[in-house]
């Protein structure tokens, strides 16, 4: 009998604790912002790079992953309080994991997170040529002196989430190369000088009448590319 009473008491305690846990308020604050270099948002591969948030003063001290969208923006639902923000390694910018930012979240809080990309792409402009030709002009500048360029690509896609992993690159031309991606011959690249790349618009995109385009540059310091902002081009 005594054993049964103890068992019932334990069950009641568990149920009360569960009810109390379920009655916790949902996060009511929001942290949003951009990853920026010199005030300009940094283009990335969607969910390819992350930030981490840590909040002190709680028994469950665990990281809160914050994913970055292709245009460099991010957002997270949080509780009000003080957080440490960490810029993770493996991104297309210089490793700053030892340099945390202190952020006070209260209500809707907006912050810009500065980073130092290995390379940046500037002054990109697209032009539709005759037939199914399209060209882009841009300039690549080095930011981190020790970095070297290993790849520059011109991407076309059906959707705004166009990047090195999302460019319909399953379709190949007769040489076995993706018809939605063109790679620059690096022997023609001069940093700080204008570059021109040409591409034939795939028939599927011609039928749609538009494409999403962007340029990406990869350094020898990271597997991730720094991207220009996605632009929609109508034909």
N, C-alpha and C positions, 0 to 999 in steps of 0.2 A: 504493500500500500504506500509506504513511504517513498519507494522508488517511482511509483506512478505519479505521485504528487510532485516530486522533483522534476520528472520528465515534462509534466504539464507546465510547470513554472518556467522551465527552460524554453519551451515552445512559445509561451506568452512573451517572454523577454525578446525572443528572436523576432516575433511578429511586430512588437512595438518598435524595435530598432529598425525593422524594414519600413514600417510606416513613416517613421521619422526621416529615414533616408529619402523615401519617395516624396516627402513634402518639402524637400529643399527647393529653394527658388532656382529657376533656370537663369543662366547668365543674362544680365540685363544691359551690359555695356558692350560697346563695339570698338575694336581697334582696326583702323584701316589706314592705308597710305601707299607709298610708292618706294621702290628701290631706285635710287637716282645716282647719276654722276654729273656733277656741276649743274645740278638743278633739273636735269633732263631724265625722264624715266628710262630704265635699261630694259631692252627687249630680251626675253628669255624663252626657253622651251617651257610650255605650260606644265606645271608640276614637276619640272625637271630639277629645279633648285628650291631650297626651302630656307625658311628662317625658323628659329626656335624661341619659344617664350618659356620663362621659368618664374614662378611666383613663390617668394619666401613666406615663411610663417604658417605653412600648412603641413599636416602630418604626412599627406601624400605629396611629396615633393617630386614631381615628374614633369617631363618636358611637354610642351604644347606645340605640335608642329603647325607651321603656318606656310601654306603653299602660295607660290607666286604665279600670277597669271601671265599670259604671253606678253602683255603690255607693261609688265613691271609692277602692277598693282597687287595688293593683298588685303585680306580682311579676316578677322577672327572675332567670334562672340566670346566675351570674357566677363568675369566679375570685376567690379571696381577694385583697384589696388595697385601696388607697385610691382613691376615686372622687370626682369632682365631679358633683353633681346640679343640673341646670338646669330651672327651671320656665318652660316656653315661653309665648310670647305667643299671643293668640288664644283664650285660655281664658275662662271666666266669672269670672275673678278678676283682680285688679290685676296689671299687667305687672311681673314680678320677674326678667326674664331676666338682668339684670346682677348679681343677688344669688344666687350659687351656694352650695350646701350641701356641706360636706365630709363624706363618709361612709366609715367603715372597715368593710369587709365581711369577715367571718370566720365561716365556717360559715353557719348560718341567722341572718340579721340582720334585725331588724324596726325600722322607723323610721316616724314620722309626719312628713309634709311639710306645714308650715303655709302657707296661702294666705289672701288677703284678697278674698273675693267682692265684687262690686259690690253685690249684694243677696242677702239670705237669706230663706227661707220657714220660718216656725215654726208649731208647734201645729196641724199639719194633722190633720183628722179626717173620715172618710168615713161616710156613713149611707145605707143603702138605704131608699128611700121606698116608697110604694104603687106597684103596677104595675111599670113599667120605669124608674122615676125613681131617680136617685142624686145626692147632693149632697156637697159638700166645704166645710169651713170652714178658713181659714188666715189667717196674718198675714204681710205682707211688710215687711221692715225694710231701710233703706238702710245700707250699710256704708261705701261710698266716696262722699264728699259730692258730687263732681262728676258722678256717674252719674245717668242718668234711665231710667225704665222705658219700654220700647217695646213689650213684649208679655208677656202672662201667659196661659198655657194650662192646661187641665185635660185630661189624656190618659187614655184607656182602651185596653187592648191585650190580645191573647190570650197574650202571652208576657212574661217578666220584662224583656226588652230593649225596654221601651216608652219612647219619647221622641219628640222632634219629627220625627225621620226614620223611626221605627219604631212607628207607631200604626195600621197598617192604613188609612192615610188615603186609600187609593184609592177607598174607598166614600164616596159623597156623598149628602146629603139632597136634597130637592126644591129647595132654595135654592143647591145646588152646594157646600155646606160639608161638610167631613169629619164623618161620624157618630161618629168615634172621638176627636174633639178638639173642645173648646169654648174659644173665646177670650173673655177678660174685656173688657168695655167699660171702658177705662181711665178714663173720666170718673167712674166709680163707685169708683175705687181711692183709698183714703186710707192712706198708709204708716203702719204701726204700729197700724192698726185692723183688726178681724176682717173678712174678706171671705167671702162665700158664693157658690158657683157650683153651678149645677144642670145635669144632663145626662141625656138619655134613653139607657138602655143599649141598644145595638144588638141586634137579634134573634139574631144569631149568638152573641153573648156570653151572652144569656139561655139559649140552648140548651146551651151549655157549662156554665153554672151558676156561672161566676166570671169575674173580670177582674183585670188588673193595672193599678193606677192610680198616677198621680203628677202633681205640679204643676211647671210650669217658668216661670221668669221670665228675660227677656232684657233686657239694658241696651243703651244706645247706645254702649257701649265695646267690645262683642264680638258676634260672630255666634252664639256658643255660649250656651246656657241654663244657669242654675243650677237643679238639680232637687231635689225632695224624694226621699227613699228610696222605691223601689217598694213598694207594698203590694198584697197579694192580697186581693180582696174576693169572698166567696161569696154567692150569692143563694139 
